[in-house]
Amino acid sequence: AQSVTQLDSQVPVFEEAPVELRCNYSSSVSVYLFWYVQYPNQGLQLLLKYLSGSTLVKGINGFEAEFNKSQTSFHLRKPSVHISDTAEYFCAVRRGSTLGRLYFGRGTQLTVWP
Amino acid sequence: EAGVAQSPRYKIIEKRQSVAFWCNPISGHATLYWYQQILGQGPKLLIQFQNNGVVDDSQLPKDRFSAERLKGVDSTLKIQPAKLEDSAVYLCASSFNPDRNTEAFFGQGTRLTVV
């Protein structure tokens, strides 16, 4: 089975500071990578996805992520965070051979302080 | 466009009781997923439907969990009898098709507490 590792369970950061949330996945022939955000008492919302092409992917709310095949990583970054970015962030992987099944990491709680 | 609808939002039951959750996917979405999200963990797929057929139920505890998607639209997930470890948020998601290029849209979830 595919595994997804989110190295940090909690990331506190001050407003307007840059942030990086780390994600590593177990190697596979072909994978498709996703970042989802979950606000309190809400479902998951897609931030961005990597399917193919450029390894730098831009998503909503100013987030971006870079696919690094050699390091099997897909870290999420934002140059300047806002208090409204406080939420749980999940990295997810879909193997090319599976029909839509997503494997999720444990999540990273991002807390932005004023 | 209406999103994925789930009900109820919250449910508290005693262990050994039964419970059912309902999901109405986005109109036209052929694929429907049920995920279990235990506190402090990422969502884990329980079952995936393609129209009204099961594609993947390898992680579904079939001795107590069951799910159906009659007519390929709405779906229900049932637990009978519930155990304490079933306390979790149950998320329903849907996508237009299971192809890797399509996004899965999630509902708000049902938070189940088993006491």
Interface residues (C-beta under 8 A of the other chain):
Chain A: V4 Q6 Y32 Y36 N41 Q42 G43 L44 Q45 L46 K49 L51 F90 A92 R94 G96 T98 L99 G100 R101 L102 F104 G105 R106 G107
Chain B: G3 V4 T31 Y33 G40 Q41 G42 P43 K44 L45 Q48 Q50 V55 D56 L91 A93 S95 N97 P98 D99 R100 N101 T102 E103 A104 F105 F106 G107 Q108 G109
